[in-house]
Amino acid sequence: METSLILGVIFSVFTLFSCTPPMVIPENTDTGTEMSEGKYQRLPEAIYCGDLLQKRRIWVYLPPNYEKDNTKRYPVCYMHDGQNVFENGGYGSWSMHNMLNARALEGKEVGIVVAIDNTSKRLSEYTPFANPQYDSVALGDAYLEAIVNYIRPYVNTQYRTLTDREHTMLCGSSLGGLISYYGGFKADSVFGRIGAISPSFWYCKTDLERYISTTTCRYPHATKLYFICGDSESESTVDNMQAFYNATLAKGIPAEAMKYEVVTGGKHNEASWSKQIQRVYDFLFE
């Protein structure tokens, strides 16, 4: 009896120590200086863009450490042709997230990027004036209104943004460069930073020249623009860009608030634009 009792106690003690691991205190490896990587995603829900346009899917890039610091607010860059901004939508990619993450590693500030998908009506949505040879309808005003009245309010509600025009950029290439330039005048109370990359001014040059000559630049000393194209694009690209740079200068925006660059060997494609966007971003948000 006593032997059985003693053996039972010994067995219980052995079982306890064999099944319960020793307490391990984890090492604290958080030095407070680790930088997370900026991430992007295509939002699952399309955003209503008014009665004239289709609902729109957008992509959103959030900077490194966005989740760690819940008090910091960020500038926002709105970009067109969203399918190509972060990924290859069929024409190549800007790889915008890689540029921004590299910039952050250099200790430079980066902001939020909102890439807006194009649609089958891209030609009319990215043009402020119609060109009957290609499309008799111009939906550029409706597209800008969609960004200002629907997409931007959604972004400002969902994310920690700096909402003033000084920290709000509109940027695109080709027809996206055209509508961005036009947006700098048409929606100048919202967009104070404009990236006109390989802008297709040829599409509606005469109408746009007339519009610029008669419109008022309300913030000439609080606006920045970057004009850039390649010398291996169409024959008219450089001349047209020079003409609109001069027209913008005549509206009172000082030369130091603008950049004008013709890239040697630059072409009209995402491969070229992905190499140019860092300089545009640096200048407009420096």
Secondary structure, DSSP 8 states (H G I E B T S, - for coil): -HHHHHHHHHHHHHHHHHHS-----------S------EEEE-SS-B---TTS--B-EEEEE-TTTTT-SS--B-EEEESSGGGTSS-SSS----HHHHHHHHHHTT----EEEEE---TTHHHHT-SS-BTTTBS---HHHHHHHIIIIIHHHHHHHS-B--SGGGEEEEEETHHHHHHHHHHHHTTTT--EEEEES--GGGGHHHHHHHHHHS--S-TTS-EEEEEEETTS-TTHHHHHHHHHHHHHHTT--GGGEEEEEETT--SSHHHHHHHHHHHHHHHT-
